[in-house]
């Protein structure tokens, strides 16, 4: 089916940064590059305006005059600059979105794929194994540091230019559904790590905001608590500050307090003073706050309970 220039310009105007006109013309590598960089960071989308007539003609089977009889594409400084830029961009995205993956694996792979993607734009391509090998070797020399993405991208781009060639002609083109499926998978592989990283960062920011809100609420009720405490100290209000559950013993009969004390010390009711003292010393060592820094609040509560229980039983015997 022949491609129409009017349709190509319409898709360029409506969804140019997403590469819709490239999908229409069968330039899937160019379309993927535009999806991942939003139209070549905006500038490439505007640059496409002057090249659409030639691309439409090429999609309809015409060949450029300069390509006839040529086996190796001409060296393009513009393509080289794009390879270095996109390779560096992909490497930085890998360092940001994949911090749990070793840098010696994620960064050179991302840089090599970015350079290879630019190499495959249009009717040209490059040898992917050579490009990836150059990226990994250069990254290894710089020990996978983040600043190594630029020299890694430069080395991979030079190797890609050294092994540039034309794509074979006459190959059957996949159906549109299959092409869109492959483009969607590529975009998902690129965006998923960034989305995960962004969600983790958003969760951390949300936790900080909630903590600030709780602190603000405590600050607002602080004058009310201070006035209530002052009133109780001066005898202007009845009652006493409520004790935390489990921090002591409730006001009950003497026998109930003793039974509770035996339960806290873990000895049967009516045990001898030696058993009570032995259990108290073992439990105090076990629940001492200095030995339980991971659960300091629970240790402090249990330590106070043990002291009060031991004083209850020791005082009763005295």
CORJO-V254469 format. One record per backbone hydrogen bond with DSSP energy under -1.0 kcal/mol. NH is the residue of the N-H (numbers start at 1). CO is the residue of the C=O. If there is no record, write none. Layout:
BEGIN
nh=[NH & NH]
co=[CO & CO]
END
This chain:
BEGIN
nh=[8 & 9 & 10 & 11 & 12 & 13 & 14 & 15 & 16 & 19 & 20 & 23 & 24 & 25 & 26 & 27 & 28 & 31 & 32 & 33 & 34 & 35 & 36 & 37 & 39 & 39 & 41 & 42 & 44 & 45 & 46 & 47 & 48 & 49 & 52 & 55 & 56 & 57 & 58 & 59 & 60 & 61 & 62 & 67 & 70 & 80 & 81 & 82 & 83 & 84 & 85 & 86 & 87 & 88 & 89 & 90 & 91 & 92 & 93 & 94 & 95 & 96 & 97 & 98 & 101 & 105 & 106 & 107 & 109 & 110 & 111 & 112 & 113 & 114 & 115 & 116 & 117 & 118 & 119 & 120 & 121 & 124 & 125 & 131 & 132 & 133 & 134 & 135 & 136 & 137 & 138 & 139 & 140 & 141 & 142 & 144 & 145 & 148 & 149 & 152 & 153 & 154 & 155 & 156 & 157 & 158 & 159 & 160 & 161 & 162 & 163 & 164 & 165 & 167 & 179 & 180 & 181 & 182 & 183 & 184 & 185 & 186 & 187 & 188 & 189 & 190 & 191 & 192 & 195 & 196 & 197 & 198 & 199 & 200 & 201 & 202 & 203 & 204 & 205 & 206 & 207 & 208 & 209 & 210 & 211 & 212 & 213 & 214 & 215 & 216 & 217 & 218 & 219 & 220 & 221 & 225 & 226 & 227 & 228 & 229 & 230 & 231 & 232 & 233 & 234 & 236 & 247 & 252 & 257 & 258 & 259 & 260 & 261 & 262 & 263 & 264 & 265 & 267 & 271 & 276 & 277 & 278 & 279 & 280 & 281 & 282 & 283 & 284 & 285 & 286 & 287 & 291 & 299 & 300 & 301 & 302 & 303 & 304 & 305 & 306 & 307 & 308 & 309 & 310 & 311 & 312 & 313 & 314 & 315 & 316 & 317 & 318]
co=[4 & 5 & 6 & 7 & 8 & 9 & 10 & 11 & 12 & 16 & 15 & 19 & 20 & 21 & 23 & 22 & 26 & 27 & 28 & 29 & 30 & 31 & 32 & 33 & 17 & 34 & 37 & 38 & 40 & 39 & 42 & 43 & 44 & 46 & 48 & 51 & 52 & 53 & 54 & 55 & 56 & 58 & 57 & 64 & 67 & 76 & 77 & 78 & 79 & 80 & 81 & 82 & 83 & 84 & 85 & 86 & 87 & 88 & 89 & 90 & 91 & 92 & 93 & 94 & 98 & 102 & 102 & 103 & 105 & 106 & 107 & 108 & 109 & 110 & 111 & 112 & 113 & 114 & 115 & 116 & 118 & 121 & 165 & 127 & 128 & 129 & 130 & 131 & 132 & 133 & 134 & 135 & 136 & 137 & 138 & 139 & 142 & 145 & 146 & 148 & 149 & 150 & 151 & 152 & 153 & 154 & 155 & 156 & 157 & 158 & 159 & 161 & 125 & 123 & 175 & 176 & 177 & 178 & 179 & 180 & 181 & 182 & 183 & 184 & 185 & 186 & 187 & 188 & 191 & 192 & 193 & 194 & 195 & 196 & 197 & 198 & 199 & 200 & 201 & 202 & 203 & 204 & 205 & 206 & 207 & 208 & 209 & 210 & 211 & 212 & 213 & 214 & 215 & 216 & 217 & 221 & 222 & 223 & 224 & 225 & 226 & 227 & 228 & 229 & 230 & 231 & 244 & 250 & 253 & 254 & 255 & 256 & 257 & 258 & 259 & 260 & 261 & 262 & 268 & 272 & 273 & 274 & 275 & 276 & 277 & 278 & 279 & 280 & 281 & 282 & 283 & 288 & 295 & 296 & 297 & 298 & 299 & 300 & 301 & 302 & 303 & 304 & 305 & 306 & 307 & 308 & 309 & 310 & 311 & 312 & 313 & 314]
END
